[in-house]
Amino acid sequence: MIHVSIPLIPATDGVLLIPADHVTTLLRRLAADWVESAESGELRGDRQTAGDLSGVLTELADQIDVECIGFASALDDGNA
């Protein structure tokens, strides 16, 4: 089981935000934990399903990283 501490950042409108790097780290750690649990027999379910779900979470984390890089690049270029 993983334990993760994630900082919450209050926005001016009262919405709580989570830093993207913490979200992607959480997704990747959860994906790795599923695979490890499936391989050790701790997870109910088969390895293929755990691997597939892990892949989806990893792809989502990659997608978030790409979007953040694009956004940061646009800010650097003065286009955002």
SETI-597728 format. One record per atom (N, C-alpha, C): residue in three letters; residue number from 0; y negated, z, x negated; atom name. Coordinates in nm, 3 decimals. Atoms other than C-alpha are relative to their C-alpha. Layout:
   resn   resi         Y         Z         X   name
    ala    NUM         Y         Z         X     CA
...
//
This chain:
   resn   resi         Y         Z         X   name
    met      0     0.117     0.000    -0.085      N
    met      0     0.000     0.000     0.000     CA
    met      0    -0.124     0.000    -0.090      C
    ile      1     0.122     0.007     0.078      N
    ile      1    -0.345    -0.088    -0.129     CA
    ile      1    -0.107     0.087     0.063      C
    his      2     0.116    -0.077    -0.046      N
    his      2    -0.653     0.129    -0.104     CA
    his      2    -0.123    -0.066    -0.058      C
    val      3     0.118     0.072     0.045      N
    val      3    -0.987    -0.046    -0.122     CA
    val      3    -0.124     0.068     0.058      C
    ser      4     0.129    -0.051    -0.044      N
    ser      4    -1.339     0.088    -0.104     CA
    ser      4    -0.097    -0.117     0.001      C
    ile      5     0.092     0.113    -0.014      N
    ile      5    -1.590    -0.166     0.026     CA
    ile      5    -0.137     0.053     0.042      C
    pro      6     0.135    -0.044    -0.037      N
    pro      6    -1.964    -0.104     0.026     CA
    pro      6    -0.053    -0.077     0.120      C
    leu      7     0.066     0.064    -0.113      N
    leu      7    -2.153    -0.176     0.345     CA
    leu      7    -0.149    -0.003    -0.028      C
    ile      8     0.143     0.018     0.025      N
    ile      8    -2.505    -0.312     0.320     CA
    ile      8    -0.068    -0.023     0.134      C
    pro      9     0.069     0.020    -0.127      N
    pro      9    -2.735    -0.266     0.619     CA
    pro      9    -0.105    -0.110    -0.011      C
    ala     10     0.102     0.105    -0.007      N
    ala     10    -2.939    -0.575     0.709     CA
    ala     10    -0.120     0.053     0.078      C
    thr     11     0.122    -0.045    -0.068      N
    thr     11    -3.289    -0.549     0.850     CA
    thr     11     0.017     0.007     0.151      C
    asp     12    -0.022    -0.003    -0.145      N
    asp     12    -3.154    -0.616     1.201     CA
    asp     12     0.106     0.101     0.042      C
    gly     13    -0.097    -0.104    -0.030      N
    gly     13    -2.906    -0.328     1.178     CA
    gly     13     0.145    -0.041    -0.016      C
    val     14    -0.136     0.048     0.022      N
    val     14    -2.599    -0.544     1.115     CA
    val     14     0.047     0.047    -0.138      C
    leu     15    -0.056    -0.039     0.128      N
    leu     15    -2.369    -0.418     0.841     CA
    leu     15     0.066    -0.120    -0.065      C
    leu     16    -0.053     0.112     0.075      N
    leu     16    -2.278    -0.670     0.572     CA
    leu     16     0.093     0.050    -0.109      C
    ile     17    -0.092    -0.029     0.109      N
    ile     17    -1.997    -0.675     0.317     CA
    ile     17    -0.020    -0.107    -0.106      C
    pro     18     0.017     0.101     0.106      N
    pro     18    -2.052    -0.845    -0.021     CA
    pro     18     0.121    -0.095    -0.005      C
    ala     19    -0.105     0.102    -0.003      N
    ala     19    -1.855    -1.171    -0.037     CA
    ala     19     0.105     0.023    -0.109      C
    asp     20    -0.098    -0.021     0.106      N
    asp     20    -1.694    -1.083    -0.370     CA
    asp     20     0.098     0.111     0.035      C
    his     21    -0.090    -0.106    -0.044      N
    his     21    -1.549    -0.769    -0.213     CA
    his     21     0.098    -0.054     0.105      C
    val     22    -0.087     0.059    -0.102      N
    val     22    -1.412    -0.970     0.080     CA
    val     22     0.108    -0.084    -0.066      C
    thr     23    -0.099     0.085     0.064      N
    thr     23    -1.244    -1.224    -0.146     CA
    thr     23     0.099     0.082    -0.082      C
    thr     24    -0.091    -0.088     0.074      N
    thr     24    -1.100    -0.948    -0.366     CA
    thr     24     0.099     0.065     0.095      C
    leu     25    -0.087    -0.061    -0.100      N
    leu     25    -0.963    -0.776    -0.056     CA
    leu     25     0.105    -0.100     0.048      C
    leu     26    -0.094     0.101    -0.046      N
    leu     26    -0.805    -1.099     0.069     CA
    leu     26     0.106    -0.029    -0.104      C
    arg     27    -0.097     0.030     0.107      N
    arg     27    -0.643    -1.172    -0.267     CA
    arg     27     0.094     0.117    -0.026      C
    arg     28    -0.086    -0.118     0.021      N
    arg     28    -0.514    -0.816    -0.307     CA
    arg     28     0.100     0.015     0.114      C
    leu     29    -0.090    -0.006    -0.115      N
    leu     29    -0.369    -0.821     0.043     CA
    leu     29     0.109    -0.106    -0.012      C
    ala     30    -0.097     0.108     0.018      N
    ala     30    -0.202    -1.156    -0.027     CA
    ala     30     0.104     0.038    -0.106      C
    ala     31    -0.092    -0.040     0.107      N
    ala     31    -0.051    -1.025    -0.352     CA
    ala     31     0.091     0.113     0.046      C
    asp     32    -0.079    -0.113    -0.050      N
    asp     32     0.064    -0.706    -0.178     CA
    asp     32     0.110    -0.048     0.093      C
    trp     33    -0.102     0.055    -0.090      N
    trp     33     0.246    -0.908     0.090     CA
    trp     33     0.115    -0.061    -0.079      C
    val     34    -0.103     0.065     0.081      N
    val     34     0.430    -1.112    -0.171     CA
    val     34     0.084     0.105    -0.073      C
    glu     35    -0.072    -0.105     0.071      N
    glu     35     0.522    -0.804    -0.376     CA
    glu     35     0.090     0.080     0.095      C
    ser     36    -0.079    -0.076    -0.098      N
    ser     36     0.640    -0.618    -0.065     CA
    ser     36     0.119    -0.081     0.049      C
    ala     37    -0.111     0.086    -0.044      N
    ala     37     0.851    -0.915     0.047     CA
    ala     37     0.106    -0.010    -0.108      C
    glu     38    -0.095     0.012     0.110      N
    glu     38     1.009    -0.950    -0.296     CA
    glu     38     0.078     0.128    -0.023      C
    ser     39    -0.068    -0.128     0.020      N
    ser     39     1.093    -0.580    -0.313     CA
    ser     39     0.081     0.044     0.121      C
    gly     40    -0.073    -0.035    -0.121      N
    gly     40     1.235    -0.575     0.040     CA
    gly     40    -0.069     0.103     0.087      C
    glu     41     0.074    -0.101    -0.078      N
    glu     41     0.970    -0.333     0.170     CA
    glu     41    -0.061    -0.058     0.127      C
    leu     42     0.066     0.066    -0.112      N
    leu     42     0.823    -0.588     0.412     CA
    leu     42     0.105    -0.053     0.096      C
    arg     43    -0.090     0.059    -0.099      N
    arg     43     0.999    -0.669     0.737     CA
    arg     43    -0.041    -0.145     0.018      C
    gly     44     0.030     0.142    -0.007      N
    gly     44     1.017    -1.044     0.737     CA
    gly     44     0.053    -0.068    -0.124      C
    asp     45    -0.057     0.073     0.112      N
    asp     45     1.121    -1.316     0.503     CA
    asp     45    -0.106    -0.034    -0.104      C
    arg     46     0.090     0.032     0.110      N
    arg     46     0.971    -1.416     0.170     CA
    arg     46    -0.083    -0.125     0.029      C
    gln     47     0.072     0.124    -0.029      N
    gln     47     0.876    -1.762     0.296     CA
    gln     47    -0.122     0.029     0.088      C
    thr     48     0.112    -0.033    -0.088      N
    thr     48     0.660    -1.619     0.575     CA
    thr     48    -0.107     0.077    -0.076      C
    ala     49     0.096    -0.076     0.079      N
    ala     49     0.498    -1.368     0.339     CA
    ala     49    -0.074    -0.092    -0.096      C
    gly     50     0.063     0.095     0.091      N
    gly     50     0.433    -1.647     0.090     CA
    gly     50    -0.098    -0.091     0.071      C
    asp     51     0.089     0.087    -0.078      N
    asp     51     0.284    -1.871     0.359     CA
    asp     51    -0.128     0.075     0.041      C
    leu     52     0.116    -0.079    -0.040      N
    leu     52     0.057    -1.594     0.487     CA
    leu     52    -0.088     0.032    -0.121      C
    ser     53     0.073    -0.027     0.123      N
    ser     53    -0.040    -1.506     0.132     CA
    ser     53    -0.081    -0.123    -0.041      C
    gly     54     0.069     0.124     0.033      N
    gly     54    -0.130    -1.869     0.070     CA
    gly     54    -0.123    -0.023     0.087      C
    val     55     0.113     0.016    -0.092      N
    val     55    -0.354    -1.877     0.376     CA
    val     55    -0.114     0.093    -0.040      C
    leu     56     0.105    -0.095     0.041      N
    leu     56    -0.542    -1.564     0.263     CA
    leu     56    -0.065    -0.042    -0.131      C
    thr     57     0.054     0.045     0.128      N
    thr     57    -0.580    -1.700    -0.089     CA
    thr     57    -0.090    -0.122     0.019      C
    glu     58     0.084     0.117    -0.028      N
    glu     58    -0.712    -2.033     0.043     CA
    glu     58    -0.131     0.041     0.065      C
    leu     59     0.122    -0.049    -0.064      N
    leu     59    -0.960    -1.845     0.263     CA
    leu     59    -0.093     0.062    -0.103      C
    ala     60     0.081    -0.061     0.106      N
    ala     60    -1.078    -1.643    -0.037     CA
    ala     60    -0.063    -0.108    -0.088      C
    asp     61     0.053     0.111     0.080      N
    asp     61    -1.117    -1.965    -0.238     CA
    asp     61    -0.113    -0.071     0.074      C
    gln     62     0.101     0.068    -0.082      N
    gln     62    -1.312    -2.125     0.046     CA
    gln     62    -0.130     0.081     0.004      C
    ile     63     0.119    -0.086     0.000      N
    ile     63    -1.549    -1.827     0.065     CA
    ile     63    -0.070    -0.008    -0.135      C
    asp     64     0.058     0.012     0.134      N
    asp     64    -1.600    -1.845    -0.313     CA
    asp     64    -0.077    -0.131    -0.015      C
    val     65     0.065     0.130     0.012      N
    val     65    -1.683    -2.216    -0.295     CA
    val     65    -0.129    -0.003     0.081      C
    glu     66     0.120    -0.004    -0.084      N
    glu     66    -1.929    -2.162    -0.010     CA
    glu     66    -0.110     0.084    -0.064      C
    cys     67     0.098    -0.088     0.066      N
    cys     67    -2.099    -1.878    -0.198     CA
    cys     67    -0.059    -0.067    -0.124      C
    ile     68     0.050     0.072     0.117      N
    ile     68    -2.124    -2.087    -0.514     CA
    ile     68    -0.098    -0.108     0.043      C
    gly     69     0.090     0.103    -0.051      N
    gly     69    -2.277    -2.371    -0.314     CA
    gly     69    -0.131     0.058     0.048      C
    phe     70     0.121    -0.065    -0.050      N
    phe     70    -2.523    -2.135    -0.147     CA
    phe     70    -0.087     0.047    -0.116      C
    ala     71     0.076    -0.049     0.115      N
    ala     71    -2.621    -1.975    -0.478     CA
    ala     71    -0.062    -0.116    -0.078      C
    ser     72     0.054     0.117     0.068      N
    ser     72    -2.666    -2.318    -0.635     CA
    ser     72    -0.120    -0.057     0.074      C
    ala     73     0.112     0.048    -0.081      N
    ala     73    -2.891    -2.424    -0.348     CA
    ala     73    -0.121     0.090    -0.018      C
    leu     74     0.111    -0.093     0.023      N
    leu     74    -3.098    -2.109    -0.398     CA
    leu     74    -0.065    -0.025    -0.136      C
    asp     75     0.050     0.027     0.135      N
    asp     75    -3.128    -2.184    -0.770     CA
    asp     75    -0.084    -0.128    -0.004      C
    asp     76     0.072     0.127    -0.005      N
    asp     76    -3.244    -2.537    -0.687     CA
    asp     76    -0.122     0.005     0.091      C
    gly     77     0.112    -0.016    -0.092      N
    gly     77    -3.493    -2.404    -0.431     CA
    gly     77     0.020    -0.072     0.132      C
    asn     78    -0.028     0.075    -0.122      N
    asn     78    -3.320    -2.580    -0.140     CA
    asn     78     0.046     0.087     0.116      C
    ala     79    -0.048    -0.083    -0.111      N
    ala     79    -3.223    -2.281     0.073     CA
    ala     79    -0.114     0.075     0.064      C
//
